[in-house]
Amino acid sequence: MRADRVFAYGAAAGLLGDRLLGDSRHGHPVAVFGRAAGAVERVLWRDHRGWGALHTAVCAGGAVGLGAVAARAVRSSPAASVALTAAATWAVVGGTSLGREARAVARALEAGDLAGARARLPHLCGRDPQALDADQIARAVVESVAENTSDAVVGALVWGAAAGVPGLLGFRAVNTLDAMVGHRSPRHRRYGWASARLDDLAGWPGARLTAVLAAVAGDDPRGALRAWRADAGAHPSPNAGPVEAAFAGALGVRLGGTLSYAGRVEHRPVLGGAAGRAVTVPDIDRAVRLSARVGLLALGVCAAGRLLASGRRS
């Protein structure tokens, strides 16, 4: 079986597995990788960019190498290759868990349980929940759904289409390292620099595809493209900006504004402000449904792209 078909069948099976099973509660591969990366950090940490770059190379390179060895071991068996791709896809995507967590916050808000919503929000993002009211929590959830649609679904599929199982595992490793050490805390400002920059590079194609597909699958394609063009460049993240702006326009809401992270206040540009309204609790479910549509479209686009690329080479 050709490699393009292995990816198409395996990625489809992996996404189906994610839809049916979600993330496992115990011993998930990403959690195992996180513990290993934490152990490497304890050995290598210095307040220096070079040591941080070594940490990134060891952890991300190890994930890519593991994927390459596994793919090579099963390449003579089409069934085993499809199964490995399916398992890797299931391990690295997180669309179902993203939707579950977002809807759990929405249910708490609908019930008037602000304390419960605040307790659940850290499962989705790093905001300071105690500084947020109900509408601000809803906005934070929609922003997290948008960004993680790219990070937890589309970006992985893009790299899987480009590089198979090593691409799937490598992308997730880079994204996880960024979440662990890529933030600007005193400990990681220098040490996490390489992880943050590599995540920006790895996430670039998936973020643009996510923004395009959000426009295609959303309620207001023109609004999504308009918000992307007008607002994305002002966002501090080169990848979250296009995705969040496109979701804002597609949903007809305003995202961005004043945010609080562990006591640090940030004033970010408003996305979708030209025509958007304030986010309300029902918009969380709308964002989750848009995210699911984007994930399915991304599977089709990535599988088709892999098939077309293989056709040109043959």
C-alpha positions in Angstrom: 0.0 0.0 0.0 1.3 3.4 -0.9 2.3 5.8 1.9 -0.3 8.4 0.9 -3.1 5.8 1.4 -1.6 4.6 4.7 -1.8 8.2 6.0 -5.3 8.7 4.7 -6.7 5.5 6.2 -4.7 5.7 9.4 -5.4 9.4 10.1 -9.2 8.8 9.5 -9.1 5.9 11.9 -7.2 7.9 14.5 -9.7 10.8 14.3 -12.5 8.3 14.6 -10.8 6.9 17.7 -10.5 10.3 19.2 -14.2 11.0 18.5 -15.2 7.7 20.1 -12.7 7.5 23.0 -11.2 10.9 23.6 -8.0 11.0 25.6 -7.3 8.2 28.0 -7.4 9.3 31.7 -4.3 7.4 32.7 -1.0 6.9 30.9 -1.7 9.0 27.8 1.3 9.2 25.5 1.4 13.0 25.7 1.5 12.8 29.5 4.3 10.2 29.4 6.2 12.5 27.0 5.6 15.5 29.4 7.0 13.6 32.3 10.1 12.6 30.3 10.6 16.1 29.1 10.3 17.3 32.7 13.0 14.9 33.7 15.3 16.1 30.9 14.7 19.7 32.1 15.7 18.8 35.6 19.1 17.5 34.3 19.8 20.2 31.7 18.2 23.4 33.1 20.5 26.5 33.0 19.3 30.1 32.6 20.7 30.0 29.1 19.3 29.7 25.5 21.9 27.2 24.5 20.9 24.7 27.2 17.2 25.3 26.3 17.9 24.5 22.7 19.6 21.3 23.7 16.5 20.4 25.7 14.4 21.0 22.7 16.6 19.0 20.4 16.7 16.0 22.8 13.0 15.9 23.4 11.6 16.8 20.0 14.3 14.9 18.2 13.7 11.9 20.4 10.0 11.9 19.5 10.8 12.2 15.8 13.3 9.4 16.0 10.9 7.1 17.8 8.3 7.7 15.1 10.8 7.0 12.4 12.0 3.7 14.0 8.4 2.6 14.6 7.4 3.4 11.0 10.4 1.6 9.6 9.7 -1.4 11.7 6.2 -1.9 10.2 6.7 -0.6 6.7 6.5 -4.1 5.1 3.0 -4.5 6.5 0.3 -2.2 5.2 -2.1 -3.2 7.9 0.5 -2.5 10.6 1.4 0.8 9.0 -2.2 1.9 9.0 -2.6 0.8 12.6 0.5 2.7 13.7 -0.6 5.8 11.9 -4.0 5.5 13.5 -2.5 5.1 17.0 -0.2 8.0 16.5 -3.0 10.2 15.2 -5.2 9.3 18.2 -2.3 10.0 20.6 -1.5 13.5 19.2 -5.0 14.9 18.4 -7.2 16.2 21.2 -10.4 17.5 19.6 -12.8 15.5 21.6 -11.3 16.3 24.9 -11.1 20.0 23.9 -14.8 20.0 23.2 -15.7 18.1 26.4 -13.8 20.6 28.6 -15.2 23.6 26.8 -18.8 22.3 27.2 -18.2 21.4 30.9 -17.4 25.1 31.5 -20.4 26.1 29.5 -22.7 23.9 31.6 -21.3 25.4 34.8 -21.9 28.9 33.5 -25.5 28.0 32.3 -26.2 26.7 35.8 -24.9 29.9 37.4 -22.0 28.0 39.0 -19.3 30.6 38.5 -17.0 28.9 41.0 -17.3 25.6 39.1 -16.6 27.3 35.8 -13.5 29.0 37.3 -12.3 25.6 38.6 -12.6 24.0 35.1 -11.1 26.8 33.1 -7.4 25.9 33.8 -8.1 22.6 32.0 -8.3 24.7 28.9 -5.9 27.7 29.2 -3.6 29.5 31.6 -5.8 32.4 32.4 -6.2 33.5 36.0 -9.9 32.4 36.5 -10.4 34.4 39.7 -10.1 37.6 37.7 -12.8 36.7 35.2 -16.6 37.1 35.3 -19.0 34.8 33.4 -18.8 36.5 30.0 -15.0 36.8 30.3 -14.7 33.1 31.0 -16.9 32.3 28.0 -14.6 34.5 25.8 -11.5 32.7 27.2 -13.1 29.3 26.3 -13.9 30.4 22.8 -10.3 31.7 22.3 -8.9 28.4 23.7 -11.1 26.3 21.4 -9.9 28.3 18.4 -6.2 28.2 19.2 -6.3 24.5 20.2 -8.2 23.5 17.0 -4.9 24.4 15.3 -2.5 23.1 17.9 -4.4 19.9 18.9 -5.9 18.9 15.6 -5.1 20.7 12.3 -1.3 21.2 12.9 -0.8 17.6 13.7 -2.6 16.5 10.5 -0.6 18.8 8.4 2.7 17.4 9.7 1.3 13.9 9.5 0.5 14.4 5.8 4.0 15.9 5.3 6.1 13.4 7.2 4.0 10.5 8.4 4.2 9.2 12.0 7.5 11.1 12.7 5.7 14.3 11.7 2.7 13.5 13.9 4.8 12.8 17.0 7.3 15.6 16.3 4.6 18.2 16.0 2.9 17.2 19.2 6.3 17.1 21.0 7.1 20.6 19.9 3.7 21.9 20.9 3.9 20.2 24.3 7.4 21.6 24.9 6.1 25.1 24.2 3.3 24.6 26.7 5.9 23.4 29.3 8.8 25.8 28.9 7.9 28.3 26.1 6.2 30.9 28.3 7.9 34.0 29.6 8.3 33.1 33.2 11.6 34.0 35.0 12.7 30.4 34.8 11.9 29.9 31.2 12.4 33.2 29.5 15.8 32.1 28.1 15.6 28.4 28.6 12.3 28.1 26.7 13.2 30.4 23.9 14.1 27.6 21.4 10.9 25.7 22.2 8.8 28.7 21.7 10.4 29.7 18.4 10.3 26.1 17.0 6.6 25.9 18.0 6.0 29.1 16.0 7.6 27.6 13.0 5.9 24.2 13.3 2.5 25.8 13.9 2.6 28.3 11.0 1.1 26.1 8.2 -1.5 24.5 10.5 -2.6 27.9 11.8 -3.2 29.3 8.3 -5.1 26.2 7.2 -7.2 26.4 10.3 -8.1 30.0 9.6 -9.0 29.2 6.0 -11.2 26.3 7.1 -12.9 28.3 9.8 -13.9 30.8 7.1 -15.2 27.9 4.9 -17.0 26.1 7.7 -18.3 29.1 9.7 -21.5 31.1 9.5 -19.9 34.2 8.0 -17.0 33.4 5.6 -16.6 37.0 4.5 -16.5 38.1 8.2 -13.9 35.5 9.0 -11.6 36.6 6.2 -12.2 40.3 7.0 -11.3 39.8 10.6 -8.2 37.7 9.7 -7.0 40.4 7.4 -7.7 43.3 9.6 -6.9 42.1 13.1 -4.6 39.0 13.1 -1.4 41.0 12.6 -1.8 42.9 15.9 -1.9 39.7 18.0 1.3 38.9 19.8 1.3 35.3 18.5 2.0 34.8 14.8 -0.2 31.7 14.8 -2.9 32.3 17.4 -3.7 35.7 15.7 -5.0 34.3 12.4 -6.9 31.4 14.0 -8.6 33.5 16.7 -9.4 36.3 14.3 -10.9 33.9 11.8 -13.0 32.2 14.5 -14.1 35.6 15.8 -15.3 36.6 12.3 -16.9 33.3 11.5 -18.8 33.3 14.8 -19.6 37.1 14.7 -18.0 37.8 18.1 -15.3 39.9 19.6 -12.2 38.1 21.1 -9.1 39.5 22.7 -8.9 42.5 25.0 -7.7 42.6 28.6 -6.3 39.2 29.8 -4.8 38.1 33.1 -2.1 35.4 33.4 -1.0 34.5 36.9 -1.4 38.1 38.1 0.2 39.5 34.9 -2.3 41.7 33.0 -2.0 41.9 29.2 -4.0 44.2 26.9 -4.4 42.5 23.6 -6.0 43.8 20.4 -9.7 43.1 19.9 -10.3 40.5 17.1 -13.5 40.7 15.1 -14.3 44.1 16.6 -15.5 45.7 13.4 -18.7 43.7 13.3 -18.6 41.4 16.3 -20.6 41.3 19.5 -19.5 40.3 23.0 -19.2 36.5 23.6 -22.0 34.8 25.4 -22.2 31.3 26.9 -24.1 29.8 23.9 -21.1 30.8 21.7 -19.0 28.1 23.4 -21.1 25.4 21.8 -21.0 27.2 18.5 -17.2 27.3 18.7 -16.9 23.6 19.6 -19.1 22.7 16.6 -17.1 24.9 14.3 -13.9 23.3 15.6 -15.3 19.8 14.9 -16.1 20.8 11.3 -12.7 22.3 10.8 -11.0 19.1 12.0 -13.0 17.0 9.5 -12.2 19.4 6.7 -8.5 19.4 7.6 -8.5 15.6 7.4 -9.9 15.8 3.9 -7.5 18.5 2.8 -4.4 16.8 4.3 -5.3 13.4 2.9 -6.0 14.9 -0.6 -2.8 16.9 -0.4 -0.8 13.8 0.4 -2.4 11.9 -2.5 -1.8 14.7 -5.0 1.8 15.0 -3.9 2.4 11.3 -4.3 0.7 11.4 -7.7 3.0 14.0 -9.0 6.1 12.1 -7.9 5.0 8.8 -9.5 
